[in-house]
Amino acid sequence: MAETFGWAYSGPVSLAALVLGYLLGSIPFGIILTRLSGGPDLRTIGSGNIGATNVLRTGNKKLAALTLVGDMLKGTAAVLMAGWLLGSKGAALAAGLGAFLGHLFPVWLRFKGGKGVATFLGILIGLKGSIALIFAAIWISIAYLTRYSSLSALVASLLTPLLLWFWVRDVQMAGLMAVLAVLLWFMHRENIARLLTGREGKIGQKG
């Protein structure tokens, strides 16, 4: 976790970590797994998103679960690999940012990627596992009550930087996750509009 990383920081190291994170984050597991299973191009169904929620709209729950795990673990791997290979907390944080940007804007898909929820959680696992558990608990609770995946993610991501700031008291982590939360909310702007007008699709809903 982040506490095991050193505090050394340098521009070249962080840039290398950012690139490493971006390459890992840009792996489109949803598209790859759906194609390998003989399914349609994920971008042509449902919301057109490449994440697990849209994979679930194909009716394949196992594939959706695998997509969720893949998108999550690439964020975790980016943070842990950068911290281990490059030996600094700054590198771990930069890799987390890179992984998130890679998922949102993958070069392989003309910079049209996912919305970042699973990768957000994966990065958080790599940085602070206890807060990741709280994020997951908040997401599950709201999803159970409302069946809105987007609302669950929006609330959980909003609370994450606050928990890191006031509870963990790690300004750097809180700052990174605040930036990621802003990006996540931006990517969900259409979902927010649909939530406000009652048109947002619910978990498990096809089409």
Phi and psi in degrees as GROMACS dihedral restraints (atoms count N, CA, C in turn):
[ dihedral_restraints ]
;  ai    aj    ak    al  type     phi  dphi    fc
    3     4     5     6     1   -60.5    20    10
    4     5     6     7     1   -31.9    20    10
    6     7     8     9     1   -65.9    20    10
    7     8     9    10     1   -20.2    20    10
    9    10    11    12     1   -84.0    20    10
   10    11    12    13     1   -12.0    20    10
   12    13    14    15     1   -83.5    20    10
   13    14    15    16     1   151.2    20    10
   15    16    17    18     1   -74.3    20    10
   16    17    18    19     1   173.1    20    10
   18    19    20    21     1  -102.3    20    10
   19    20    21    22     1     3.1    20    10
   21    22    23    24     1   -60.6    20    10
   22    23    24    25     1   142.9    20    10
   24    25    26    27     1  -143.5    20    10
   25    26    27    28     1   138.0    20    10
   27    28    29    30     1  -154.5    20    10
   28    29    30    31     1   150.9    20    10
   30    31    32    33     1   -57.0    20    10
   31    32    33    34     1   -52.2    20    10
   33    34    35    36     1   -60.4    20    10
   34    35    36    37     1   -38.4    20    10
   36    37    38    39     1   -65.1    20    10
   37    38    39    40     1   -45.4    20    10
   39    40    41    42     1   -67.0    20    10
   40    41    42    43     1   -35.1    20    10
   42    43    44    45     1   -65.0    20    10
   43    44    45    46     1   -42.9    20    10
   45    46    47    48     1   -62.0    20    10
   46    47    48    49     1   -40.4    20    10
   48    49    50    51     1   -66.1    20    10
   49    50    51    52     1   -39.4    20    10
   51    52    53    54     1   -61.2    20    10
   52    53    54    55     1   -43.8    20    10
   54    55    56    57     1   -66.3    20    10
   55    56    57    58     1   -44.6    20    10
   57    58    59    60     1   -58.0    20    10
   58    59    60    61     1   -47.0    20    10
   60    61    62    63     1   -62.2    20    10
   61    62    63    64     1   -41.8    20    10
   63    64    65    66     1   -61.2    20    10
   64    65    66    67     1   -44.5    20    10
   66    67    68    69     1   -63.1    20    10
   67    68    69    70     1   -41.2    20    10
   69    70    71    72     1   -68.5    20    10
   70    71    72    73     1   -44.7    20    10
   72    73    74    75     1   -66.6    20    10
   73    74    75    76     1   -24.0    20    10
   75    76    77    78     1   -82.9    20    10
   76    77    78    79     1     0.0    20    10
   78    79    80    81     1   -70.5    20    10
   79    80    81    82     1   115.8    20    10
   81    82    83    84     1   -87.9    20    10
   82    83    84    85     1    79.8    20    10
   84    85    86    87     1   -58.5    20    10
   85    86    87    88     1   -38.3    20    10
   87    88    89    90     1   -59.1    20    10
   88    89    90    91     1   -46.7    20    10
   90    91    92    93     1   -68.1    20    10
   91    92    93    94     1   -44.3    20    10
   93    94    95    96     1   -61.2    20    10
   94    95    96    97     1   -49.7    20    10
   96    97    98    99     1   -67.8    20    10
   97    98    99   100     1   -37.6    20    10
   99   100   101   102     1   -66.3    20    10
  100   101   102   103     1   -42.3    20    10
  102   103   104   105     1   -64.3    20    10
  103   104   105   106     1   -43.3    20    10
  105   106   107   108     1   -63.8    20    10
  106   107   108   109     1   -28.8    20    10
  108   109   110   111     1   -84.7    20    10
  109   110   111   112     1    -1.7    20    10
  111   112   113   114     1    86.7    20    10
  112   113   114   115     1    11.7    20    10
  114   115   116   117     1   -84.0    20    10
  115   116   117   118     1   180.0    20    10
  117   118   119   120     1   -77.8    20    10
  118   119   120   121     1   169.2    20    10
  120   121   122   123     1   -63.9    20    10
  121   122   123   124     1   120.5    20    10
  123   124   125   126     1   -58.6    20    10
  124   125   126   127     1   -26.7    20    10
  126   127   128   129     1   -75.4    20    10
  127   128   129   130     1    -6.5    20    10
  129   130   131   132     1  -104.5    20    10
  130   131   132   133     1     1.9    20    10
  132   133   134   135     1  -125.6    20    10
  133   134   135   136     1   160.0    20    10
  135   136   137   138     1    53.9    20    10
  136   137   138   139     1  -127.1    20    10
  138   139   140   141     1   -80.7    20    10
  139   140   141   142     1   -11.5    20    10
  141   142   143   144     1    82.2    20    10
  142   143   144   145     1     1.5    20    10
  144   145   146   147     1   -77.3    20    10
  145   146   147   148     1   155.6    20    10
  147   148   149   150     1   -97.4    20    10
  148   149   150   151     1     7.6    20    10
  150   151   152   153     1   -90.4    20    10
  151   152   153   154     1  -178.9    20    10
  153   154   155   156     1   -64.4    20    10
  154   155   156   157     1   -35.4    20    10
  156   157   158   159     1   -61.2    20    10
  157   158   159   160     1   -40.3    20    10
  159   160   161   162     1   -74.6    20    10
  160   161   162   163     1   -33.3    20    10
  162   163   164   165     1   -60.7    20    10
  163   164   165   166     1   -37.9    20    10
  165   166   167   168     1   -60.8    20    10
  166   167   168   169     1   -29.1    20    10
  168   169   170   171     1   -68.9    20    10
  169   170   171   172     1   -14.1    20    10
  171   172   173   174     1   -78.0    20    10
  172   173   174   175     1   -11.5    20    10
  174   175   176   177     1    91.1    20    10
  175   176   177   178     1    -1.8    20    10
  177   178   179   180     1   -97.8    20    10
  178   179   180   181     1    94.6    20    10
  180   181   182   183     1   -67.3    20    10
  181   182   183   184     1   -37.7    20    10
  183   184   185   186     1   -64.7    20    10
  184   185   186   187     1   -41.3    20    10
  186   187   188   189     1   -66.7    20    10
  187   188   189   190     1   -37.5    20    10
  189   190   191   192     1   -63.9    20    10
  190   191   192   193     1   -40.6    20    10
  192   193   194   195     1   -65.2    20    10
  193   194   195   196     1   -41.5    20    10
  195   196   197   198     1   -64.7    20    10
  196   197   198   199     1   -38.8    20    10
  198   199   200   201     1   -63.6    20    10
  199   200   201   202     1   -43.7    20    10
  201   202   203   204     1   -58.8    20    10
  202   203   204   205     1   -46.3    20    10
  204   205   206   207     1   -64.9    20    10
  205   206   207   208     1   -44.6    20    10
  207   208   209   210     1   -62.0    20    10
  208   209   210   211     1   -47.0    20    10
  210   211   212   213     1   -66.0    20    10
  211   212   213   214     1   -31.3    20    10
  213   214   215   216     1   -74.0    20    10
  214   215   216   217     1   -50.0    20    10
  216   217   218   219     1   -69.0    20    10
  217   218   219   220     1   -23.4    20    10
  219   220   221   222     1   -68.3    20    10
  220   221   222   223     1   -30.1    20    10
  222   223   224   225     1   -70.8    20    10
  223   224   225   226     1   -42.9    20    10
  225   226   227   228     1   -62.4    20    10
  226   227   228   229     1   -45.4    20    10
  228   229   230   231     1   -61.8    20    10
  229   230   231   232     1   -39.9    20    10
  231   232   233   234     1   -60.6    20    10
  232   233   234   235     1   -46.6    20    10
  234   235   236   237     1   -64.7    20    10
  235   236   237   238     1   -48.8    20    10
  237   238   239   240     1   -70.0    20    10
  238   239   240   241     1   -40.2    20    10
  240   241   242   243     1   -65.0    20    10
  241   242   243   244     1   -43.8    20    10
  243   244   245   246     1   -64.7    20    10
  244   245   246   247     1   -42.9    20    10
  246   247   248   249     1   -63.2    20    10
  247   248   249   250     1   -37.1    20    10
  249   250   251   252     1   -78.8    20    10
  250   251   252   253     1   -46.3    20    10
  252   253   254   255     1   -74.0    20    10
  253   254   255   256     1   -39.1    20    10
  255   256   257   258     1  -103.1    20    10
  256   257   258   259     1   -11.1    20    10
  258   259   260   261     1    68.9    20    10
  259   260   261   262     1    32.1    20    10
  261   262   263   264     1  -148.9    20    10
  262   263   264   265     1   150.8    20    10
  264   265   266   267     1   -65.4    20    10
  265   266   267   268     1   -37.8    20    10
  267   268   269   270     1   -58.1    20    10
  268   269   270   271     1   -39.2    20    10
  270   271   272   273     1   -66.7    20    10
  271   272   273   274     1   -40.3    20    10
  273   274   275   276     1   -62.8    20    10
  274   275   276   277     1   -42.9    20    10
  276   277   278   279     1   -67.1    20    10
  277   278   279   280     1   -41.1    20    10
  279   280   281   282     1   -64.0    20    10
  280   281   282   283     1   -38.9    20    10
  282   283   284   285     1   -65.9    20    10
  283   284   285   286     1   -36.8    20    10
  285   286   287   288     1   -62.3    20    10
  286   287   288   289     1   -44.3    20    10
  288   289   290   291     1   -61.9    20    10
  289   290   291   292     1   -43.8    20    10
  291   292   293   294     1   -61.9    20    10
  292   293   294   295     1   -41.6    20    10
  294   295   296   297     1   -63.3    20    10
  295   296   297   298     1   -40.1    20    10
  297   298   299   300     1   -67.1    20    10
  298   299   300   301     1   -44.7    20    10
  300   301   302   303     1   -64.1    20    10
  301   302   303   304     1   -37.1    20    10
  303   304   305   306     1   -63.6    20    10
  304   305   306   307     1   -39.2    20    10
  306   307   308   309     1   -70.2    20    10
  307   308   309   310     1   -40.8    20    10
  309   310   311   312     1   -72.6    20    10
  310   311   312   313     1   -38.3    20    10
  312   313   314   315     1  -132.3    20    10
  313   314   315   316     1    66.0    20    10
  315   316   317   318     1   -72.5    20    10
  316   317   318   319     1   130.1    20    10
  318   319   320   321     1   -61.7    20    10
  319   320   321   322     1   -30.3    20    10
  321   322   323   324     1   -69.5    20    10
  322   323   324   325     1   -21.1    20    10
  324   325   326   327     1  -114.4    20    10
  325   326   327   328     1    30.4    20    10
  327   328   329   330     1    57.0    20    10
  328   329   330   331     1    36.6    20    10
  330   331   332   333     1    65.6    20    10
  331   332   333   334     1    23.9    20    10
  333   334   335   336     1  -115.2    20    10
  334   335   336   337     1    95.0    20    10
  336   337   338   339     1  -113.2    20    10
  337   338   339   340     1  -145.2    20    10
  339   340   341   342     1   -92.8    20    10
  340   341   342   343     1  -168.0    20    10
  342   343   344   345     1  -103.2    20    10
  343   344   345   346     1    -7.6    20    10
  345   346   347   348     1    93.6    20    10
  346   347   348   349     1     4.4    20    10
  348   349   350   351     1   -65.2    20    10
  349   350   351   352     1   -51.2    20    10
  351   352   353   354     1   -63.9    20    10
  352   353   354   355     1   -40.7    20    10
  354   355   356   357     1   -67.7    20    10
  355   356   357   358     1   -37.3    20    10
  357   358   359   360     1   -55.0    20    10
  358   359   360   361     1   -48.6    20    10
  360   361   362   363     1   -64.8    20    10
  361   362   363   364     1   -41.1    20    10
  363   364   365   366     1   -62.8    20    10
  364   365   366   367     1   -40.6    20    10
  366   367   368   369     1   -62.4    20    10
  367   368   369   370     1   -41.9    20    10
  369   370   371   372     1   -64.9    20    10
  370   371   372   373     1   -36.6    20    10
  372   373   374   375     1   -59.9    20    10
  373   374   375   376     1   -43.0    20    10
  375   376   377   378     1   -68.0    20    10
  376   377   378   379     1   -29.1    20    10
  378   379   380   381     1   -91.6    20    10
  379   380   381   382     1   -46.4    20    10
  381   382   383   384     1  -154.4    20    10
  382   383   384   385     1    94.6    20    10
  384   385   386   387     1   -59.3    20    10
  385   386   387   388     1   -36.5    20    10
  387   388   389   390     1   -64.8    20    10
  388   389   390   391     1   -38.3    20    10
  390   391   392   393     1   -72.4    20    10
  391   392   393   394     1   -31.2    20    10
  393   394   395   396     1   -63.0    20    10
  394   395   396   397     1   -38.6    20    10
  396   397   398   399     1   -63.9    20    10
  397   398   399   400     1   -39.6    20    10
  399   400   401   402     1   -66.4    20    10
  400   401   402   403     1   -42.3    20    10
  402   403   404   405     1   -55.8    20    10
  403   404   405   406     1   -48.6    20    10
  405   406   407   408     1   -62.8    20    10
  406   407   408   409     1   -39.8    20    10
  408   409   410   411     1   -64.6    20    10
  409   410   411   412     1   -41.1    20    10
  411   412   413   414     1   -64.8    20    10
  412   413   414   415     1   -45.7    20    10
  414   415   416   417     1   -59.2    20    10
  415   416   417   418     1   -49.0    20    10
  417   418   419   420     1   -63.1    20    10
  418   419   420   421     1   -41.7    20    10
  420   421   422   423     1   -62.4    20    10
  421   422   423   424     1   -48.0    20    10
  423   424   425   426     1   -70.1    20    10
  424   425   426   427     1   -38.0    20    10
  426   427   428   429     1   -64.0    20    10
  427   428   429   430     1   -38.5    20    10
  429   430   431   432     1   -65.3    20    10
  430   431   432   433     1   -40.5    20    10
  432   433   434   435     1   -76.5    20    10
  433   434   435   436     1   -35.5    20    10
  435   436   437   438     1  -113.9    20    10
  436   437   438   439     1   -22.3    20    10
  438   439   440   441     1    64.0    20    10
  439   440   441   442     1    20.5    20    10
  441   442   443   444     1  -104.6    20    10
  442   443   444   445     1   109.0    20    10
  444   445   446   447     1   -63.2    20    10
  445   446   447   448     1   -41.8    20    10
  447   448   449   450     1   -65.0    20    10
  448   449   450   451     1   -44.1    20    10
  450   451   452   453     1   -62.8    20    10
  451   452   453   454     1   -40.6    20    10
  453   454   455   456     1   -59.9    20    10
  454   455   456   457     1   -44.8    20    10
  456   457   458   459     1   -67.3    20    10
  457   458   459   460     1   -40.5    20    10
  459   460   461   462     1   -63.5    20    10
  460   461   462   463     1   -44.5    20    10
  462   463   464   465     1   -68.9    20    10
  463   464   465   466     1   -46.2    20    10
  465   466   467   468     1   -62.8    20    10
  466   467   468   469     1   -41.6    20    10
  468   469   470   471     1   -69.4    20    10
  469   470   471   472     1   -32.7    20    10
  471   472   473   474     1   -66.3    20    10
  472   473   474   475     1   -38.1    20    10
  474   475   476   477     1   -79.1    20    10
  475   476   477   478     1   -24.6    20    10
  477   478   479   480     1   -57.7    20    10
  478   479   480   481     1   -52.5    20    10
  480   481   482   483     1   -61.3    20    10
  481   482   483   484     1   -33.5    20    10
  483   484   485   486     1   -65.8    20    10
  484   485   486   487     1   -40.7    20    10
  486   487   488   489     1   -64.6    20    10
  487   488   489   490     1   -42.4    20    10
  489   490   491   492     1   -67.2    20    10
  490   491   492   493     1   -33.4    20    10
  492   493   494   495     1   -75.8    20    10
  493   494   495   496     1   -51.3    20    10
  495   496   497   498     1   -90.1    20    10
  496   497   498   499     1   -28.0    20    10
  498   499   500   501     1   -98.1    20    10
  499   500   501   502     1   -56.2    20    10
  501   502   503   504     1   -75.9    20    10
  502   503   504   505     1   -29.1    20    10
  504   505   506   507     1    60.9    20    10
  505   506   507   508     1    43.2    20    10
  507   508   509   510     1  -114.1    20    10
  508   509   510   511     1   102.1    20    10
  510   511   512   513     1   -65.3    20    10
  511   512   513   514     1   -38.8    20    10
  513   514   515   516     1   -64.6    20    10
  514   515   516   517     1   -48.0    20    10
  516   517   518   519     1   -62.4    20    10
  517   518   519   520     1   -44.7    20    10
  519   520   521   522     1   -60.9    20    10
  520   521   522   523     1   -40.0    20    10
  522   523   524   525     1   -63.4    20    10
  523   524   525   526     1   -45.7    20    10
  525   526   527   528     1   -61.5    20    10
  526   527   528   529     1   -49.0    20    10
  528   529   530   531     1   -68.9    20    10
  529   530   531   532     1   -25.6    20    10
  531   532   533   534     1   -67.2    20    10
  532   533   534   535     1   -42.6    20    10
  534   535   536   537     1   -62.2    20    10
  535   536   537   538     1   -43.9    20    10
  537   538   539   540     1   -65.3    20    10
  538   539   540   541     1   -37.2    20    10
  540   541   542   543     1   -64.2    20    10
  541   542   543   544     1   -40.6    20    10
  543   544   545   546     1   -61.6    20    10
  544   545   546   547     1   -44.6    20    10
  546   547   548   549     1   -63.3    20    10
  547   548   549   550     1   -40.9    20    10
  549   550   551   552     1   -63.2    20    10
  550   551   552   553     1   -42.4    20    10
  552   553   554   555     1   -64.6    20    10
  553   554   555   556     1   -39.0    20    10
  555   556   557   558     1   -62.2    20    10
  556   557   558   559     1   -42.6    20    10
  558   559   560   561     1   -68.4    20    10
  559   560   561   562     1   -19.9    20    10
  561   562   563   564     1   -99.5    20    10
  562   563   564   565     1    15.9    20    10
  564   565   566   567     1   -60.4    20    10
  565   566   567   568     1   -35.3    20    10
  567   568   569   570     1   -71.9    20    10
  568   569   570   571     1   -36.6    20    10
  570   571   572   573     1   -62.1    20    10
  571   572   573   574     1   -41.1    20    10
  573   574   575   576     1   -61.3    20    10
  574   575   576   577     1   -43.0    20    10
  576   577   578   579     1   -62.3    20    10
  577   578   579   580     1   -40.7    20    10
  579   580   581   582     1   -70.8    20    10
  580   581   582   583     1   -35.6    20    10
  582   583   584   585     1   -61.6    20    10
  583   584   585   586     1   -41.2    20    10
  585   586   587   588     1   -68.5    20    10
  586   587   588   589     1   -25.0    20    10
  588   589   590   591     1  -106.6    20    10
  589   590   591   592     1     4.3    20    10
  591   592   593   594     1    74.7    20    10
  592   593   594   595     1    21.3    20    10
  594   595   596   597     1  -107.7    20    10
  595   596   597   598     1     4.5    20    10
  597   598   599   600     1   -72.1    20    10
  598   599   600   601     1   134.9    20    10
  600   601   602   603     1   -70.8    20    10
  601   602   603   604     1   149.6    20    10
  603   604   605   606     1  -101.3    20    10
  604   605   606   607     1   163.2    20    10
  606   607   608   609     1   -58.5    20    10
  607   608   609   610     1   130.6    20    10
  609   610   611   612     1    87.2    20    10
  610   611   612   613     1    -7.7    20    10
  612   613   614   615     1   -78.6    20    10
  613   614   615   616     1   130.0    20    10
  615   616   617   618     1   -88.2    20    10
  616   617   618   619     1   158.9    20    10
